[in-house]
């Protein structure tokens, strides 16, 4: 089943009936946490920049600092969420590879 419109059921696999939404959920959670961490860092560095240099000037330096710091913080603090997402991607790749090998072996038999 494929969900096309709002209210349609979630996507399900043929064999197991499990939802593929789990993979999307892991991606969405990890991405939302990364974005929240960046916004928090940018707000903090922007506030410090305005306190130090006044409201004049571009907020490019706090933006760049927020990118670097939030990336480093996400490596440390978002490792479990990143691992869950990586596990989902790896399982999906393994399933696709096994299906490809099944199809390939059936073609070889014909």
C-alpha contacts under 8 A as a table, 3 or more apart, distances in Angstrom:
res1	aa1	res2	aa2	distance
1	X	9	X	7.50
1	X	10	X	7.32
1	X	11	X	5.22
1	X	12	X	5.61
1	X	13	X	7.55
2	X	8	X	7.95
2	X	9	X	7.51
2	X	10	X	6.76
2	X	11	X	4.82
2	X	12	X	7.34
3	X	6	X	7.68
3	X	8	X	5.07
3	X	9	X	5.73
3	X	10	X	5.49
3	X	11	X	5.79
4	X	8	X	6.57
5	X	8	X	5.68
10	X	19	X	6.74
10	X	20	X	7.69
10	X	21	X	6.80
11	X	19	X	5.98
11	X	20	X	5.89
11	X	21	X	6.86
12	X	17	X	5.30
12	X	18	X	5.67
12	X	19	X	4.76
12	X	20	X	6.01
13	X	16	X	6.01
13	X	17	X	5.07
13	X	18	X	6.02
13	X	19	X	6.74
13	X	20	X	7.08
14	X	17	X	5.88
19	X	22	X	6.35
20	X	23	X	5.80
20	X	24	X	7.13
21	X	24	X	5.05
21	X	25	X	5.94
22	X	25	X	4.95
22	X	26	X	6.26
22	X	88	X	7.97
23	X	26	X	5.27
23	X	27	X	6.38
23	X	85	X	6.91
23	X	88	X	5.61
23	X	89	X	7.29
24	X	27	X	5.09
24	X	28	X	6.01
25	X	28	X	5.00
25	X	29	X	6.03
26	X	29	X	5.27
26	X	30	X	6.19
26	X	81	X	7.15
26	X	84	X	6.60
26	X	85	X	5.13
26	X	88	X	7.76
27	X	30	X	5.29
27	X	31	X	6.01
27	X	85	X	5.88
28	X	31	X	5.15
28	X	32	X	5.93
29	X	32	X	5.18
29	X	33	X	6.14
29	X	81	X	7.52
30	X	33	X	5.23
30	X	34	X	6.20
30	X	78	X	7.51
30	X	81	X	5.74
30	X	82	X	6.40
30	X	85	X	7.52
31	X	34	X	5.09
31	X	35	X	6.10
32	X	35	X	5.07
32	X	36	X	6.02
33	X	36	X	5.03
33	X	37	X	6.05
33	X	78	X	7.84
34	X	37	X	5.12
34	X	38	X	6.22
34	X	70	X	7.50
34	X	74	X	6.60
34	X	78	X	7.96
35	X	38	X	5.07
35	X	39	X	6.15
36	X	39	X	5.11
36	X	40	X	6.11
37	X	40	X	5.18
37	X	41	X	6.19
37	X	70	X	5.86
37	X	74	X	7.61
38	X	41	X	5.12
38	X	42	X	6.02
38	X	66	X	6.01
38	X	67	X	6.50
38	X	70	X	5.18
38	X	71	X	7.93
39	X	42	X	5.05
39	X	43	X	6.03
39	X	66	X	7.88
40	X	43	X	5.15
40	X	44	X	6.17
41	X	44	X	5.10
41	X	45	X	6.04
41	X	66	X	5.01
41	X	69	X	7.25
41	X	70	X	6.40
42	X	45	X	5.18
42	X	46	X	5.70
42	X	62	X	6.10
42	X	63	X	5.81
42	X	65	X	7.69
42	X	66	X	4.90
42	X	67	X	7.95
43	X	46	X	5.08
43	X	47	X	5.97
44	X	47	X	5.19
44	X	48	X	6.22
45	X	48	X	5.01
45	X	49	X	5.96
45	X	62	X	5.03
45	X	63	X	7.74
45	X	65	X	7.35
45	X	66	X	6.85
46	X	49	X	5.00
46	X	50	X	6.14
46	X	59	X	6.54
46	X	62	X	5.33
46	X	63	X	7.61
47	X	50	X	5.20
47	X	51	X	6.20
48	X	51	X	5.05
48	X	52	X	6.09
49	X	52	X	5.11
49	X	53	X	5.82
49	X	54	X	7.29
49	X	59	X	7.69
49	X	62	X	6.84
50	X	53	X	5.34
50	X	54	X	4.58
50	X	55	X	5.20
50	X	56	X	7.92
51	X	54	X	5.69
51	X	55	X	7.92
53	X	56	X	7.29
54	X	57	X	7.88
58	X	61	X	7.71
59	X	62	X	5.61
59	X	63	X	6.34
60	X	63	X	4.98
60	X	64	X	6.23
61	X	64	X	5.14
61	X	65	X	6.06
62	X	65	X	4.96
62	X	66	X	5.90
63	X	66	X	5.08
63	X	67	X	6.31
64	X	67	X	5.12
64	X	68	X	6.43
65	X	68	X	5.25
65	X	69	X	6.01
66	X	69	X	5.20
66	X	70	X	5.67
67	X	70	X	5.46
67	X	71	X	6.06
68	X	71	X	5.25
68	X	72	X	6.34
69	X	72	X	5.14
69	X	73	X	6.06
70	X	73	X	4.97
70	X	74	X	5.93
71	X	74	X	5.17
71	X	75	X	6.41
72	X	75	X	5.24
72	X	76	X	6.72
73	X	76	X	5.22
73	X	77	X	5.95
73	X	78	X	7.76
74	X	77	X	5.16
74	X	78	X	4.90
74	X	79	X	7.20
75	X	78	X	6.00
75	X	79	X	6.04
76	X	79	X	6.15
77	X	80	X	7.85
78	X	81	X	5.47
78	X	82	X	6.15
79	X	82	X	5.05
79	X	83	X	6.02
80	X	83	X	5.09
80	X	84	X	6.26
81	X	84	X	5.13
81	X	85	X	6.29
82	X	85	X	5.13
82	X	86	X	6.10
83	X	86	X	4.93
83	X	87	X	6.05
84	X	87	X	5.10
84	X	88	X	6.36
85	X	88	X	5.18
85	X	89	X	6.32
86	X	89	X	5.08
86	X	90	X	6.04
87	X	90	X	5.07
87	X	91	X	6.07
88	X	91	X	5.22
88	X	92	X	6.19
89	X	92	X	5.12
89	X	93	X	6.16
90	X	93	X	5.04
90	X	94	X	6.13
91	X	94	X	5.08
91	X	95	X	6.19
92	X	95	X	5.13
92	X	96	X	6.21
93	X	96	X	5.10
93	X	97	X	6.06
94	X	97	X	5.02
94	X	98	X	6.11
95	X	98	X	5.18
95	X	99	X	6.18
96	X	99	X	5.13
96	X	100	X	6.11
97	X	100	X	5.02
97	X	101	X	6.19
98	X	101	X	5.02
98	X	102	X	6.17
99	X	102	X	5.01
99	X	103	X	6.25
100	X	103	X	5.21
100	X	104	X	6.06
101	X	104	X	4.91
101	X	105	X	6.02
102	X	105	X	5.20
102	X	106	X	6.19
103	X	106	X	5.12
103	X	107	X	6.22
104	X	107	X	5.14
104	X	108	X	6.26
105	X	108	X	4.99
105	X	109	X	6.27
106	X	109	X	5.13
106	X	110	X	6.47
107	X	110	X	5.24
